[in-house]
């Protein structure tokens, strides 16, 4: 599906989903993950401002004590305050858009 299909066929906003940065990748750091998420969120917000996209869903937010589901992409908000801050900031920016 593409943006045109989203607008004309299903008449629902497109969502950019399941993005993240794996801690299992070479060169991973929390700073690198935050930079990546910030870049993706900036683009999502810019597209959402113009009405071209409805939002984004990071992969994957987990609760504490769910280590058996760790795949390298997990974000436990209480253990990652800088990433939690980025997600909160993006959420607040998206809420402020009146057409989303």
C-alpha positions in Angstrom: 0.0 0.0 0.0 1.1 3.6 -0.6 -0.1 7.0 0.3 -2.5 7.2 -2.7 -4.1 3.9 -1.7 -4.4 5.1 1.9 -6.2 8.3 0.8 -8.4 7.0 -2.0 -9.1 3.3 -1.3 -9.2 2.7 2.4 -9.6 6.4 3.4 -7.5 6.1 6.5 -4.2 7.8 7.4 -1.0 6.0 6.6 1.1 5.0 9.6 4.8 4.5 9.5 5.4 1.5 11.8 7.8 -0.9 13.3 10.9 1.1 13.1 13.8 1.0 15.6 17.5 0.3 16.0 18.7 -3.0 17.4 21.1 -3.2 20.3 22.5 -6.3 18.5 23.8 -4.3 15.6 27.5 -3.5 15.5 28.2 0.1 16.7 24.9 0.3 18.6 24.7 2.9 21.4 21.8 4.5 23.2 22.9 7.8 21.6 22.8 6.2 18.1 19.4 4.9 18.8 18.1 8.2 20.0 19.6 10.0 17.0 17.9 7.5 14.7 14.5 7.8 16.4 14.8 11.6 16.4 15.5 11.6 12.6 12.5 9.3 12.0 10.2 11.3 14.3 11.2 14.5 12.6 10.2 13.1 9.2 7.0 11.7 10.6 6.1 15.0 12.1 6.9 16.9 8.9 4.7 14.6 6.9 1.9 14.7 9.5 1.9 18.5 9.5 1.0 18.4 5.8 -1.5 15.7 6.4 0.4 13.1 4.4 0.8 10.6 7.3 -1.1 9.9 10.5 1.8 9.0 12.8 4.4 6.4 13.6 4.8 3.3 15.8 8.3 2.5 17.2 9.2 -1.2 17.6 9.0 -2.1 20.4 8.0 -0.6 23.8 8.1 -3.2 26.6 7.2 -3.4 30.2 9.8 -4.3 32.8 10.4 -8.0 33.4 9.6 -9.0 29.8 13.1 -10.0 29.0 12.0 -13.2 27.3 10.7 -11.1 24.5 13.8 -9.0 24.0 14.8 -9.0 20.3 17.3 -6.1 20.4 14.7 -3.5 19.6 13.1 -3.3 23.0 12.6 0.0 24.8 11.7 -0.1 28.5 10.7 3.4 29.1 11.6 3.4 32.8 15.1 2.2 32.0 15.7 4.6 29.1 14.9 8.1 30.1 16.5 9.8 27.0 14.5 7.6 24.7 11.4 8.0 26.8 11.8 11.8 26.5 12.0 11.6 22.7 8.9 9.5 22.5 7.0 11.9 24.9 8.2 14.9 22.9 7.0 13.3 19.6 3.7 12.4 21.2 3.1 15.9 22.4 4.0 17.4 19.0 1.6 15.0 17.2 -1.2 15.8 19.7 -0.8 19.5 18.9 -1.6 18.9 15.2 -5.3 19.6 14.7 -5.8 17.2 11.8 -4.3 14.1 13.2 
